[in-house]
Amino acid sequence: MIFITVAEQKSFRKAADLLGMKPSALSHSLKGLEAQLQVALFFRTTRSVSLTEAGKQFYVRVLPLMQEMDDVIGSVTAMGDMPGGTLRLNGSDAALSLLIDEVLPVFMRQYPAIELDLRVDNTLSDIVGEGYDAGIRLYEDIPQDMVAVRLSKKIRFLTVASVDYLQGAPELSVPQHLFHHRCIRQRLPGGKRYAWEFTKDDEALSLDVPGTLTLNNSRLMVEAACKGQGVVYVPELYARPHIDAGVLVSVLEDWSVSSSGLFLYFPHNRHLSGAMKAFLETVRGSLKVE
């Protein structure tokens, strides 16, 4: 397990953090393995860790064995009691909120021996490289080589602003009017600013709107809009509670576009542990959106 974690993380520090070990203890363990095999498994520098050719061959051979061992342990554990282990999931704050509201109450009651480790991350991390069992994202943001399981229905993107902001503000009935407004813009993980997308009938627009405030978090963008800082463009699930409370107003409704929705995803060739299988079963039973 130590060897596989270091090979996948390409970092002793990250691997040690995931395994709950001191880096020195992890390094000592790997040196012992290399001494036993009488071959170097890693190239080590002060800045990077990579597999040697022998290390690559060892990884390819040992990974399926470890996956099979996990399956055996999970099966034996299930025979004695309930599935156990830890599931590490990565997703946006809205995605994890959906899990907490709709899935976790059932899952944690049915599988008390499984530990869930959830991380809010809006940067589209590499779930394989960072050691996660699965991630949750909008379907359009998921790599094509992943298995994707639907968690939600389609999600509209809404253009919203506070009641206070709209009072006395310029007209806002078509997307082009946004150029006369203060817009709260979004910075994407790669550094590019997000262009707001609109469609109506056969017309489609992508606008780099003006504004003096740029954020990289949809929840914070909505909070700023609630404070009257400008117009914001976000998935409906972020804005809906504030619209229902009468704080925000949705504009340009007939120009709104939709995402395919939120999906749980994981590598197609990954062995599924008993804990992951139990989680998938609970997701499908709790959400019923497929």
C-alpha positions in Angstrom: 0.0 0.0 0.0 2.9 2.4 0.8 4.6 1.7 -2.5 1.4 2.2 -4.5 0.5 5.4 -2.7 3.9 7.0 -3.4 3.8 5.8 -7.0 0.4 7.5 -7.6 1.1 10.6 -5.6 4.7 11.1 -6.9 5.5 12.7 -3.6 6.7 11.3 -0.3 5.0 14.1 1.7 1.6 13.7 0.0 1.7 9.9 0.4 2.7 10.3 4.0 -0.2 12.7 4.6 -2.7 10.3 3.0 -1.4 7.3 5.0 -1.1 9.2 8.3 2.6 8.5 8.5 5.7 10.5 9.1 7.7 11.0 5.9 10.8 9.6 7.5 8.9 6.4 8.4 7.5 6.1 4.9 10.9 6.6 3.3 12.5 4.0 5.7 9.8 1.5 4.7 10.4 1.9 1.0 14.1 1.6 1.4 13.5 -1.7 3.2 11.3 -2.9 0.3 14.0 -1.9 -2.3 16.6 -3.7 -0.2 14.5 -6.8 -0.1 13.9 -6.7 -3.9 17.5 -5.6 -4.5 16.4 -3.0 -7.0 15.7 0.7 -7.0 12.0 1.4 -7.4 12.1 5.3 -7.4 14.2 8.1 -8.8 14.5 10.6 -6.0 15.4 14.3 -6.3 14.8 17.2 -3.9 11.9 18.3 -6.1 10.3 15.1 -7.5 9.8 11.4 -7.2 9.3 9.1 -10.2 9.3 5.4 -10.9 12.3 3.6 -12.3 11.6 1.1 -15.1 11.7 -1.7 -12.5 9.3 0.4 -10.4 6.9 0.7 -13.3 6.9 -3.0 -13.9 6.5 -3.7 -10.2 3.5 -1.3 -10.0 1.8 -2.9 -12.9 2.1 -6.3 -11.4 1.4 -5.5 -7.7 -1.6 -3.1 -8.3 -4.1 -5.8 -9.3 -2.9 -8.0 -6.4 -3.6 -5.2 -3.9 -7.0 -4.6 -5.4 -7.8 -8.3 -5.1 -6.6 -8.3 -1.5 -8.9 -5.3 -0.8 -11.8 -7.3 -2.3 -11.0 -10.3 -0.1 -10.8 -8.2 3.0 -14.0 -6.4 2.1 -15.8 -9.7 1.5 -14.6 -11.2 4.8 -15.5 -8.0 6.7 -19.0 -8.1 5.2 -19.5 -11.7 6.3 -18.8 -10.8 9.9 -20.6 -7.5 10.0 -21.0 -4.5 7.6 -18.5 -3.2 4.9 -15.8 -1.1 6.4 -12.9 1.1 5.3 -12.6 4.7 4.2 -14.1 6.5 1.2 -12.4 9.7 0.0 -14.6 11.9 -2.1 -13.8 15.2 -3.8 -16.4 17.7 -5.1 -17.7 21.3 -5.2 -19.4 22.7 -2.1 -22.8 22.4 -3.8 -22.1 18.8 -4.8 -21.1 17.8 -1.3 -24.1 19.7 0.1 -26.3 17.5 -2.1 -24.7 14.4 -0.6 -25.0 15.7 3.0 -28.7 16.5 2.5 -29.9 13.5 0.4 -27.4 10.6 0.8 -25.4 10.7 4.0 -28.2 10.4 6.5 -29.2 7.0 4.9 -25.7 5.9 4.2 -24.2 6.6 7.6 -27.1 4.9 9.3 -26.8 1.8 7.2 -23.0 1.6 7.1 -21.6 2.9 10.4 -18.3 1.1 9.9 -17.4 3.1 6.8 -15.6 6.4 7.3 -16.2 9.2 4.8 -13.5 11.7 4.1 -15.0 14.6 2.0 -13.1 17.5 0.6 -14.6 20.6 -0.9 -12.6 21.4 -4.0 -13.6 23.7 -6.9 -10.4 23.3 -8.8 -11.2 20.2 -10.9 -8.5 18.1 -9.2 -7.1 14.9 -10.6 -8.9 12.4 -8.4 -6.6 9.5 -9.4 -3.4 11.5 -8.8 -4.6 12.9 -5.5 -5.8 9.5 -4.1 -9.6 10.0 -4.1 -12.0 7.1 -4.6 -14.4 9.3 -6.6 -15.3 12.9 -7.5 -18.5 14.8 -8.0 -18.7 17.5 -10.8 -20.9 18.8 -13.5 -20.9 16.3 -16.3 -19.2 18.7 -18.7 -16.2 18.9 -16.4 -15.6 15.2 -16.1 -12.8 13.5 -18.1 -14.1 11.3 -20.8 -12.4 8.1 -19.6 -14.4 8.0 -16.4 -17.5 6.1 -15.3 -20.2 8.7 -14.4 -23.2 8.1 -12.2 -26.0 10.8 -12.3 -26.7 12.5 -9.0 -29.0 15.3 -10.1 -31.3 16.4 -12.8 -30.2 19.0 -15.4 -29.1 22.2 -13.7 -29.9 25.6 -15.2 -27.5 28.5 -15.1 -29.3 31.6 -13.9 -28.5 35.3 -14.1 -29.5 36.9 -10.8 -29.1 40.1 -8.8 -30.5 41.5 -5.5 -33.7 43.4 -5.3 -31.8 46.4 -4.0 -29.3 46.4 -6.9 -32.0 46.2 -9.6 -33.9 49.2 -8.2 -32.9 52.1 -10.3 -30.4 50.0 -12.4 -30.4 50.1 -16.2 -32.7 47.8 -18.2 -31.8 44.1 -18.2 -34.0 42.3 -20.7 -31.4 40.9 -23.1 -27.8 39.6 -22.4 -26.3 42.6 -24.2 -27.7 44.9 -21.5 -25.1 43.3 -19.1 -22.5 45.6 -20.6 -24.2 48.5 -18.7 -24.2 46.7 -15.4 -21.8 45.7 -12.6 -21.2 42.0 -13.0 -19.6 39.7 -10.5 -17.2 37.6 -12.7 -15.8 34.1 -12.1 -12.2 33.0 -12.4 -11.8 29.4 -13.6 -9.2 27.0 -12.1 -6.9 27.4 -15.0 -6.8 31.2 -14.5 -9.2 32.1 -17.4 -12.2 34.3 -16.7 -15.5 32.5 -17.3 -17.6 33.8 -20.2 -21.4 33.9 -19.5 -23.4 31.7 -21.9 -26.9 32.4 -23.2 -29.2 30.8 -25.7 -32.6 31.6 -27.1 -34.2 29.9 -30.1 -31.4 29.6 -32.6 -29.2 32.4 -31.1 -26.3 31.6 -28.8 -24.1 34.1 -27.0 -20.9 34.0 -25.0 -20.1 37.2 -23.2 -17.0 38.4 -21.3 -19.0 40.7 -19.1 -17.7 43.9 -17.3 -17.2 44.1 -13.6 -14.8 45.2 -10.8 -15.2 42.0 -8.7 -14.0 38.6 -9.7 -14.2 35.5 -7.5 -13.4 31.8 -8.0 -16.2 30.4 -5.8 -19.9 30.3 -6.8 -21.2 30.4 -3.2 -19.2 33.6 -2.5 -20.4 35.1 -5.8 -24.0 34.6 -4.7 -23.2 36.1 -1.3 -21.8 39.2 -3.0 -24.9 39.5 -5.2 -27.1 39.2 -2.1 -25.2 42.2 -0.7 -26.1 44.3 -3.8 -22.6 44.1 -5.4 -23.9 43.3 -8.9 -25.3 40.7 -11.3 -24.0 37.1 -11.0 -24.3 34.0 -13.3 -24.3 30.7 -11.4 -25.9 27.2 -11.3 -29.4 27.4 -10.0 -28.7 25.3 -7.0 -26.6 28.1 -5.5 -29.1 30.8 -6.2 -32.4 29.1 -5.6 -32.6 29.5 -1.8 -32.0 33.2 -2.0 -34.5 33.6 -4.9 -37.1 31.7 -2.8 -36.3 34.0 0.2 -37.0 37.1 -2.0 -33.4 38.4 -1.7 -32.4 37.6 -5.3 -34.3 38.0 -8.6 -33.7 35.9 -11.6 -33.4 37.9 -14.9 -33.0 36.8 -18.5 -34.9 33.6 -17.7 -35.8 33.0 -21.4 -32.0 33.1 -22.2 -30.9 30.5 -19.6 -28.8 27.4 -20.5 -28.6 24.1 -18.7 -25.9 21.8 -17.7 -26.3 18.0 -17.8 -26.2 18.0 -14.0 -24.0 16.6 -11.2 -22.4 13.2 -11.6 -20.3 11.0 -9.3 -17.3 9.7 -11.3 -14.4 7.3 -11.0 -11.9 5.5 -13.3 -13.5 2.8 -15.4 -10.7 0.4 -14.6 -10.7 0.9 -10.9 -11.5 -2.0 -8.6 -14.6 -1.1 -6.5 -14.2 -1.8 -2.8 -17.2 -3.1 -0.8 -17.5 0.4 0.7 -17.7 2.0 -2.8 -20.2 -0.5 -3.9 -22.4 0.2 -0.9 -22.1 4.0 -1.5 -23.1 3.6 -5.1 -26.1 1.5 -4.1 -27.2 4.2 -1.6 -26.7 7.0 -4.1 -29.0 5.3 -6.6 -31.6 4.4 -4.0 -31.6 7.8 -2.4 -31.6 10.2 -5.4 -33.5 8.2 -8.0 -32.6 10.5 -10.9 -31.4 8.0 -13.6 
